[in-house]
Amino acid sequence: MIRRHALLTLALLLFITAAARDAFDDWVDSTVLPPLAAETSAEVLDRNGTLLRAYTVADGRWRLRTKLDAVDATYIKMLIAYEDKRFYSHAGVDPVAMLRAAYQALTQGKIVSGGSTLTMQTARLLEDGTTGKWAGKLRQIRLALALERRLSKDEILTLYLNRAPFGGNLEGVRAATRAYFGKEPRRLTPAQAALLVALPQAPEVRRPDRYRDAARAARTRVVERMLSAGVLDSDMAKTAGSEPIPAQKHPFPALSPHMADRAVAENARQLTLDATLQRQLETLAAAALQGKGDDLSIAILVADHTTGEILASVGSAAYRADSRLGFVDMTRALRSPGSTLKPLVYGMAFDQGLAHPETLIDDVPTAFGAYVPQNFDGKFRGTIRIRRALQLSLNIPAIKLTEAIGPANLMSALRRAGMDPVVPGGKPGLAIALGGLGVTLTDMVQLYAGLANGGKPRPLIWKSGSNTGEIGRNLISPVAAWYVADILSGLAPPPNAPRNRLAYKTGTSYGHRDAWALGFDGQHVVGVWLGRADGTPVPGAFGGGLAAPVLFEVFSRIKPALTPLPSPPPAALTISNADLPQPLQRFRGRNALFEKPKDAPTVAFPPDGSEVEADGGFLVVKVRDGVAPFTWLANGKPFAVATYERQSLLETEGAGFITLSVIDAKGRSARAEIRLN
């Protein structure tokens, strides 16, 4: 009977235990977990995965996403050894640690050590809960048990690494290592790891940038514990104890801020930029403006013209609301390109058989209808080789070539290059060759990338993994592109710049508003712009004086030596003017058959349209150029026949209009309409 009673009691106890266990399991399994995924900082990476720029989350905190395998292994060992040495064996709650903590609190009258596991701490971080109240502690226990049932140990540890507080607005170990050590958490010194272990326990009072003594003391306690636990040996512990505490925070990377903003807006995570080059060029941009006033801005763009990838993009010298309007991305702002379109004009003329680099062209005062352009310096060089005309950036020859190829055709070529030019009034005229339109620095670098790429358009890309799509037909032929590069590489470099074979062109827009320099070697193309972001003039600003030196500095930072320009294509004519085919020896334009020959006769006096007084009933007339003998006519009637003199007398018959004509020995004629008073 007694035995039967004992069996019934045991069965009842087992039933109660099972029921309690089931109820406990139901209690744990029914736990509603808080959201495990928290907003993390948006990050923009360079081509190699290096952080270019990070952004705070909505509440202003730095919370950089990290993975367990991206964190230093020694730090993980120290964290577990210090906070929760049975982490990988308990189910979320460590009874041994809790009993020890309770015993110490009862016997010493104060909390000596905590009993919270890393899982319980993670539970508290997920709900931003408290640790001191029993209700809060019970909730942490329940949530910790639930987390252990639904997540792996590594997943729980990863949550902790992303949520632990490290002082101020820093959350997560990666934000902490970036701020305190200026590096990623993959490789840490024992001293750095010990400080990171200590910080989450009291993040505000141990912040090394504010409370260095408290931070050092906390780090020392961790190092001593790790020495006792065998995680660190004596040498490592000694070195860790002597390492300086970081005195201030490192700024989070903010490279290429304009392009990074654009990337975030377009949900692009990785760019084609190179962080090292970007940092160097941002420093160069700031240095280039030193001593040049507080309102001058600068933009620099670097691309690999063999792939189209943008390697660096500097939109301004500083990303701030200052007198330079630093928030404006000047790589994308519409500006006048000055003379920087001339290489395309010459290339198209070469391509259409209108000229050759050794062709002669006249740089003389010329009227194109009502348009009378002048050279930048107000001088004229007379007859000059096309090569030299481009190197000197003369305006008259460029306009003559533009007239021959047609402004509409020039605009079409710009669009084939991937540009989006804006013409005032919408109708292109001859002035577009001298900068009479709006383009961006990105447009211009894309154009020069096409010239450098053998005349093939080279669309620029800035998102990693993008492709250029269809390239379309050539801007100009490979031969014409080589001619242009050969001419531009013959330009003398700025003072103190390396003497190398960099093909480059400078430009200055009307009113000295924009100073440009664009250049390329066998691999890279660079564009530099300087001016005021609001478009007001910069007195004395020239592309050659301001932008060209920066261009050469940029190339010196890309690589130690230039990549050679390509060799001439087989079809290129590398000969002198005298050896050229006769039509290419001198530029005459498409309407050469209808143009007046250079040495044809001209009525020198009286000039066409003039009013003159007859002297005693006679008028002196003069002829310039032409071949004697000459025949003169007045209103169609001869008054001097076969004369070898260059002046004759016309007997007048009173006031009125007279049409004078002169014919030379080759039958060439000239005329002038005058009024006789």
FENBEL-V244907 format. One record per residue. N is the residue number from 1. SS is DSSP state (2 for helix, 1 for strand, 0 for the rest). PHI is phi in radians with two decimals (NA if undefined). D_LAST is the distance of its C-alpha to the last C-alpha in whole Angstrom. Layout:
# FENBEL-V244907
((N/SS/PHI/D_LAST) (N/SS/PHI/D_LAST))
This chain:
# FENBEL-V244907
((1/0/NA/158) (2/2/-1.11/156) (3/2/-1.13/154) (4/2/-1.13/153) (5/2/-1.11/152) (6/2/-1.11/150) (7/2/-1.14/148) (8/2/-1.13/147) (9/2/-1.11/146) (10/2/-1.11/144) (11/2/-1.10/143) (12/2/-1.11/141) (13/2/-1.11/140) (14/2/-1.11/138) (15/2/-1.13/137) (16/2/-1.08/136) (17/2/-1.09/134) (18/2/-1.10/132) (19/2/-1.12/131) (20/2/-1.13/130) (21/2/-1.13/128) (22/2/-1.13/127) (23/2/-1.13/126) (24/2/-1.11/124) (25/2/-1.09/122) (26/2/-1.10/121) (27/2/-1.09/120) (28/2/-1.22/118) (29/2/-1.17/116) (30/0/-1.48/115) (31/0/-1.09/113) (32/0/-1.50/110) (33/0/-1.35/107) (34/0/-1.22/104) (35/0/-1.00/101) (36/0/-1.47/101) (37/0/-1.64/98) (38/0/-1.88/96) (39/0/-1.07/92) (40/0/-2.04/91) (41/0/-1.07/88) (42/0/-1.16/85) (43/1/-2.20/84) (44/1/-2.07/81) (45/1/-1.90/82) (46/0/-1.52/80) (47/0/-1.08/81) (48/0/-1.77/84) (49/0/1.53/86) (50/0/-1.33/85) (51/1/-1.20/84) (52/1/-1.54/80) (53/1/-2.71/81) (54/1/-2.18/83) (55/0/-2.17/83) (56/0/-1.22/86) (57/0/-1.34/88) (58/0/-1.02/87) (59/0/-1.57/89) (60/0/1.50/88) (61/0/-1.66/90) (62/1/-1.57/90) (63/1/-2.44/92) (64/0/-1.55/91) (65/0/-1.12/93) (66/0/-2.48/96) (67/0/-1.94/98) (68/2/-1.05/102) (69/2/-1.32/101) (70/2/-1.72/98) (71/0/-1.97/100) (72/0/-0.92/102) (73/2/-1.14/105) (74/2/-1.13/107) (75/2/-1.08/106) (76/2/-1.08/107) (77/2/-1.06/110) (78/2/-1.17/110) (79/2/-1.07/109) (80/2/-1.19/112) (81/2/-1.13/115) (82/2/-1.51/114) (83/2/-1.69/113) (84/0/-2.87/115) (85/0/-1.23/117) (86/0/-1.79/119) (87/0/-0.94/116) (88/0/-1.42/116) (89/0/-2.04/120) (90/0/-1.54/120) (91/0/-1.75/119) (92/0/2.09/116) (93/0/-2.20/119) (94/0/-1.85/121) (95/2/-1.01/124) (96/2/-1.08/125) (97/2/-1.15/122) (98/2/-1.21/123) (99/2/-1.14/126) (100/2/-1.09/126) (101/2/-1.12/123) (102/2/-1.16/125) (103/2/-1.07/128) (104/2/-1.10/126) (105/2/-1.16/125) (106/2/-1.23/129) (107/2/-1.37/130) (108/2/-1.90/127) (109/0/1.29/126) (110/0/-2.73/123) (111/0/-1.31/120) (112/0/-1.69/121) (113/0/-2.49/119) (114/0/-1.56/117) (115/0/-1.84/119) (116/0/-1.28/116) (117/0/-1.46/115) (118/2/-1.07/111) (119/2/-1.16/111) (120/2/-1.15/112) (121/2/-1.11/109) (122/2/-1.12/107) (123/2/-1.03/108) (124/2/-1.10/108) (125/2/-1.16/104) (126/2/-1.15/104) (127/2/-1.86/105) (128/0/0.91/104) (129/0/-1.60/107) (130/0/-1.71/109) (131/0/-2.00/112) (132/0/-1.51/115) (133/0/-1.53/116) (134/2/-1.09/119) (135/2/-1.12/117) (136/2/-1.18/114) (137/2/-1.15/116) (138/2/-1.12/118) (139/2/-1.09/114) (140/2/-1.11/113) (141/2/-1.10/116) (142/2/-1.05/116) (143/2/-1.17/112) (144/2/-1.11/113) (145/2/-1.09/116) (146/2/-1.17/114) (147/2/-1.07/111) (148/2/-1.11/114) (149/2/-1.39/115) (150/2/-1.89/111) (151/0/-2.20/109) (152/0/-1.41/110) (153/2/-1.04/111) (154/2/-1.15/108) (155/2/-1.18/106) (156/2/-1.14/107) (157/2/-1.10/106) (158/2/-1.13/103) (159/2/-1.04/103) (160/2/-1.06/104) (161/2/-1.07/101) (162/2/-1.59/98) (163/2/-2.01/100) (164/0/-1.06/102) (165/1/-1.48/100) (166/0/-2.27/99) (167/0/1.81/98) (168/0/1.10/95) (169/0/-1.79/93) (170/1/-1.73/94) (171/1/-2.26/96) (172/0/1.61/97) (173/2/-1.14/98) (174/2/-1.25/95) (175/2/-1.10/93) (176/2/-1.17/95) (177/2/-1.18/95) (178/2/-1.12/91) (179/2/-1.32/91) (180/2/-1.57/94) (181/2/-2.09/94) (182/0/1.18/90) (183/0/-2.71/91) (184/0/-1.32/93) (185/0/-1.45/97) (186/0/-1.13/98) (187/0/-2.26/99) (188/0/-2.20/100) (189/0/-1.35/102) (190/2/-0.97/106) (191/2/-1.14/104) (192/2/-1.13/101) (193/2/-1.07/104) (194/2/-1.11/106) (195/2/-1.12/104) (196/2/-1.19/103) (197/2/-1.16/106) (198/2/-1.35/107) (199/2/-1.07/104) (200/0/-1.06/104) (201/0/-1.16/108) (202/0/-2.65/106) (203/0/-1.08/102) (204/0/-1.42/101) (205/0/-1.55/103) (206/0/-2.00/103) (207/0/-1.02/99) (208/0/-1.18/99) (209/0/-1.35/95) (210/0/-2.14/97) (211/0/-2.22/101) (212/2/-1.15/101) (213/2/-1.14/105) (214/2/-1.11/106) (215/2/-1.14/104) (216/2/-1.15/106) (217/2/-1.10/109) (218/2/-1.13/109) (219/2/-1.11/108) (220/2/-1.07/111) (221/2/-1.09/113) (222/2/-1.16/112) (223/2/-1.07/112) (224/2/-1.10/115) (225/2/-1.10/116) (226/2/-1.21/115) (227/2/-1.16/116) (228/2/-1.16/120) (229/2/-1.42/119) (230/0/1.44/118) (231/0/-1.29/114) (232/0/-2.05/113) (233/0/-1.56/115) (234/2/-1.11/116) (235/2/-1.15/113) (236/2/-1.12/110) (237/2/-1.15/112) (238/2/-1.12/111) (239/2/-1.11/108) (240/2/-1.11/107) (241/2/-1.21/108) (242/2/-1.67/106) (243/0/-1.24/103) (244/0/-1.10/100) (245/0/-1.41/100) (246/0/-1.03/96) (247/0/-1.50/95) (248/0/-2.64/92) (249/0/-1.36/90) (250/0/-1.53/88) (251/0/-1.19/85) (252/0/-1.23/85) (253/0/-0.98/82) (254/1/-2.45/79) (255/0/-1.36/77) (256/0/0.76/73) (257/2/-1.07/74) (258/2/-1.12/71) (259/2/-1.25/72) (260/2/-1.12/75) (261/2/-1.02/74) (262/2/-1.12/73) (263/2/-1.12/76) (264/2/-1.11/78) (265/2/-1.10/76) (266/0/-1.79/76) (267/0/1.01/80) (268/0/-1.78/79) (269/0/-1.74/82) (270/1/-2.15/81) (271/1/-1.92/78) (272/0/-1.46/76) (273/0/-1.15/76) (274/0/-1.90/77) (275/2/-1.04/79) (276/2/-1.12/79) (277/2/-1.14/75) (278/2/-1.03/74) (279/2/-1.10/76) (280/2/-1.10/75) (281/2/-1.32/71) (282/2/-1.17/71) (283/2/-1.13/73) (284/2/-1.09/70) (285/2/-1.07/67) (286/2/-1.13/69) (287/2/-1.17/69) (288/2/-1.14/65) (289/0/-1.67/64) (290/0/-1.05/66) (291/0/1.33/64) (292/0/-2.00/61) (293/0/1.64/61) (294/0/-1.63/63) (295/0/-2.06/60) (296/0/-1.46/59) (297/1/-2.01/61) (298/1/-2.57/62) (299/1/-2.47/63) (300/1/-2.39/64) (301/1/-2.35/66) (302/1/-2.17/68) (303/1/-2.44/69) (304/1/-1.62/70) (305/0/-1.34/68) (306/0/-1.44/71) (307/0/-2.14/72) (308/0/1.52/70) (309/1/-1.33/72) (310/1/-1.38/71) (311/1/-1.75/73) (312/1/-2.72/71) (313/1/-2.51/69) (314/1/-1.94/68) (315/0/-1.48/66) (316/0/-2.89/66) (317/0/-1.28/67) (318/0/-2.72/70) (319/0/-1.54/71) (320/0/-2.76/71) (321/0/-1.47/69) (322/0/-2.15/67) (323/0/-1.17/64) (324/0/-1.49/63) (325/0/0.99/64) (326/0/-1.11/66) (327/0/-1.31/68) (328/0/-1.42/64) (329/0/-1.44/65) (330/0/-1.39/62) (331/0/-1.34/62) (332/0/-2.10/62) (333/0/-1.51/59) (334/0/-1.28/55) (335/1/-2.47/53) (336/0/-1.40/50) (337/0/-1.45/51) (338/2/1.02/48) (339/2/-1.57/48) (340/2/-1.29/51) (341/2/-1.50/50) (342/2/-1.02/48) (343/2/-0.97/52) (344/2/-1.18/52) (345/2/-1.02/48) (346/2/-1.14/49) (347/2/-1.07/53) (348/2/-1.16/51) (349/2/-1.14/49) (350/2/-1.07/52) (351/2/-1.14/54) (352/0/-1.59/51) (353/0/1.28/51) (354/0/-1.49/47) (355/0/-2.80/48) (356/0/-2.43/51) (357/0/-0.91/51) (358/0/-1.70/50) (359/0/-1.11/47) (360/1/-1.52/44) (361/1/-2.48/41) (362/1/-1.61/38) (363/1/-1.84/37) (364/0/-2.32/34) (365/0/-0.95/31) (366/0/-2.47/31) (367/0/-1.82/29) (368/1/-1.90/32) (369/0/1.21/30) (370/0/-1.49/29) (371/1/-1.62/32) (372/0/-2.15/31) (373/0/-1.28/35) (374/0/-2.17/35) (375/0/-1.28/39) (376/0/-1.02/41) (377/0/-1.66/40) (378/0/1.34/37) (379/0/-1.85/37) (380/0/-2.23/37) (381/0/-1.80/39) (382/1/1.26/37) (383/1/-1.35/40) (384/1/-2.57/43) (385/1/-1.24/46) (386/2/-0.96/47) (387/2/-0.94/50) (388/2/-1.24/48) (389/2/-1.07/45) (390/2/-1.24/48) (391/2/-1.11/50) (392/0/-1.47/47) (393/0/0.96/46) (394/0/-1.27/43) (395/2/-1.44/40) (396/2/-1.06/38) (397/2/-1.02/40) (398/2/-1.11/43) (399/2/-1.20/40) (400/2/-1.05/39) (401/2/-1.21/43) (402/2/-1.13/43) (403/2/-1.08/40) (404/2/-1.26/42) (405/2/-1.47/45) (406/0/1.64/44) (407/2/-1.00/44) (408/2/-1.13/47) (409/2/-1.17/49) (410/2/-1.11/49) (411/2/-1.10/50) (412/2/-1.08/53) (413/2/-1.14/54) (414/2/-1.07/54) (415/2/-1.23/57) (416/2/-1.12/59) (417/0/-1.28/59) (418/0/1.65/61) (419/0/-1.47/58) (420/0/-2.26/57) (421/0/-1.23/53) (422/1/-2.06/51) (423/0/-1.85/48) (424/0/-1.00/46) (425/0/1.46/45) (426/0/1.47/47) (427/0/-1.96/44) (428/0/-1.28/44) (429/0/-2.11/41) (430/2/-1.10/40) (431/2/-1.17/41) (432/2/-1.12/44) (433/2/-1.15/45) (434/2/-1.83/44) (435/0/1.83/46) (436/0/-1.42/44) (437/0/-2.84/48) (438/1/-1.89/51) (439/1/-2.43/54) (440/0/-1.89/57) (441/2/-1.07/59) (442/2/-1.07/62) (443/2/-0.96/59) (444/2/-1.18/58) (445/2/-1.13/61) (446/2/-1.13/62) (447/2/-1.09/59) (448/2/-1.21/60) (449/2/-1.10/63) (450/2/-1.17/62) (451/2/-1.10/60) (452/2/-1.25/63) (453/0/-1.61/65) (454/0/1.23/64) (455/0/1.57/61) (456/0/-1.50/64) (457/0/-0.98/63) (458/0/-2.26/66) (459/0/-1.02/66) (460/0/-1.53/68) (461/1/-2.21/71) (462/0/-2.27/73) (463/1/-1.64/76) (464/0/-1.08/79) (465/0/1.58/80) (466/0/-1.30/77) (467/0/-2.20/75) (468/0/-1.41/71) (469/0/1.26/72) (470/0/-1.24/70) (471/0/-1.48/67) (472/0/1.48/65) (473/0/-1.34/63) (474/0/-1.10/61) (475/0/-1.21/58) (476/0/-2.51/57) (477/0/-1.30/59) (478/2/-1.00/62) (479/2/-1.15/60) (480/2/-1.11/57) (481/2/-1.11/59) (482/2/-1.18/60) (483/2/-0.98/57) (484/2/-1.07/56) (485/2/-1.10/59) (486/2/-1.12/59) (487/2/-1.16/55) (488/2/-1.19/56) (489/0/-1.31/59) (490/0/-1.54/57) (491/0/-1.22/56) (492/0/-1.19/57) (493/0/-1.25/59) (494/0/-1.08/59) (495/0/-0.96/60) (496/0/1.24/64) (497/0/-1.53/64) (498/0/-1.06/66) (499/0/-1.54/65) (500/0/-2.44/65) (501/0/-1.70/64) (502/0/-1.49/63) (503/1/-1.46/60) (504/1/-2.57/58) (505/1/-2.50/54) (506/1/-1.87/53) (507/1/-2.76/50) (508/1/-2.35/49) (509/0/-1.40/47) (510/2/-1.00/44) (511/2/1.35/45) (512/2/1.01/48) (513/0/-1.51/50) (514/1/-2.40/52) (515/1/-2.02/53) (516/1/-2.13/55) (517/1/-2.64/57) (518/1/-2.26/58) (519/1/-2.75/61) (520/1/-2.67/63) (521/0/-2.07/66) (522/0/-1.28/68) (523/0/-2.35/70) (524/1/-1.97/68) (525/1/-2.24/65) (526/1/-2.32/64) (527/1/-2.19/61) (528/1/-2.24/60) (529/1/-2.26/58) (530/1/-2.33/58) (531/1/2.93/56) (532/0/-1.76/56) (533/0/-1.10/58) (534/0/-1.48/56) (535/0/1.45/53) (536/0/-1.36/51) (537/0/-1.11/49) (538/0/-2.09/51) (539/0/-0.93/49) (540/0/1.42/50) (541/0/-1.43/51) (542/0/-2.30/51) (543/2/-1.04/53) (544/2/-1.18/54) (545/2/-1.53/55) (546/2/-1.69/57) (547/2/-1.49/58) (548/2/-1.05/58) (549/2/-1.03/61) (550/2/-1.16/63) (551/2/-0.98/63) (552/2/-1.18/64) (553/2/-1.13/67) (554/2/-1.08/68) (555/2/-1.09/68) (556/2/-1.19/71) (557/2/-1.60/73) (558/2/-1.23/73) (559/0/-2.89/75) (560/0/-1.12/75) (561/0/-2.43/73) (562/0/-1.20/70) (563/0/-1.38/71) (564/0/-1.03/70) (565/0/-1.23/67) (566/0/-1.17/67) (567/0/-1.25/67) (568/0/-1.12/64) (569/0/-1.10/65) (570/0/-0.99/66) (571/0/-1.47/63) (572/0/-1.24/61) (573/0/-1.71/59) (574/0/-1.79/59) (575/0/-2.31/57) (576/0/-1.43/54) (577/2/-1.04/51) (578/2/-1.13/51) (579/2/-1.62/54) (580/0/-1.27/53) (581/0/-0.98/52) (582/2/-0.91/48) (583/2/-1.13/47) (584/2/-1.65/48) (585/2/-1.26/47) (586/1/-2.42/43) (587/0/-1.30/42) (588/0/-2.24/40) (589/0/1.42/40) (590/0/-1.22/41) (591/0/-1.77/38) (592/2/-1.05/38) (593/2/-1.14/38) (594/2/-1.81/34) (595/0/-1.56/33) (596/0/-1.24/31) (597/0/-1.02/33) (598/0/-1.04/32) (599/0/-1.78/32) (600/0/-1.21/29) (601/0/-1.15/26) (602/1/-2.39/23) (603/1/-1.25/19) (604/1/-1.40/19) (605/1/-2.69/16) (606/0/-1.33/13) (607/0/-1.18/15) (608/0/-1.04/15) (609/0/1.48/13) (610/0/-1.55/11) (611/1/-1.99/7) (612/1/-2.31/6) (613/0/-1.77/5) (614/0/-1.32/7) (615/1/-1.71/10) (616/0/1.16/12) (617/0/1.49/11) (618/1/-2.22/12) (619/1/-2.21/11) (620/1/-1.43/14) (621/1/-2.07/15) (622/1/-2.35/19) (623/1/-2.09/21) (624/1/-2.05/24) (625/0/1.11/28) (626/0/1.38/29) (627/0/-2.06/31) (628/0/-1.19/30) (629/0/-1.41/29) (630/1/-2.00/26) (631/1/-2.14/24) (632/1/-1.87/21) (633/1/-2.30/19) (634/1/-2.14/16) (635/0/0.91/16) (636/0/1.55/20) (637/1/-1.86/20) (638/1/-1.13/21) (639/1/-2.26/20) (640/1/-2.61/22) (641/1/-2.12/25) (642/1/0.91/28) (643/1/-1.65/27) (644/0/-1.61/29) (645/0/-1.42/26) (646/0/-1.63/24) (647/1/-2.47/21) (648/1/-2.48/19) (649/1/-1.94/16) (650/1/-1.90/14) (651/1/-1.42/14) (652/0/-1.63/10) (653/0/-2.18/11) (654/0/1.84/8) (655/0/-1.20/5) (656/1/2.54/7) (657/1/-1.53/9) (658/1/-2.29/11) (659/1/-1.79/14) (660/1/-1.64/15) (661/1/-2.35/19) (662/1/-2.36/22) (663/1/-2.16/25) (664/0/-1.67/28) (665/0/-1.16/32) (666/0/-1.65/33) (667/0/1.43/31) (668/0/-1.49/29) (669/1/-2.26/25) (670/1/-2.56/22) (671/1/-2.50/19) (672/1/-2.60/16) (673/1/-1.70/13) (674/1/-2.27/10) (675/1/-2.11/6) (676/1/-1.71/4) (677/0/-1.74/0))
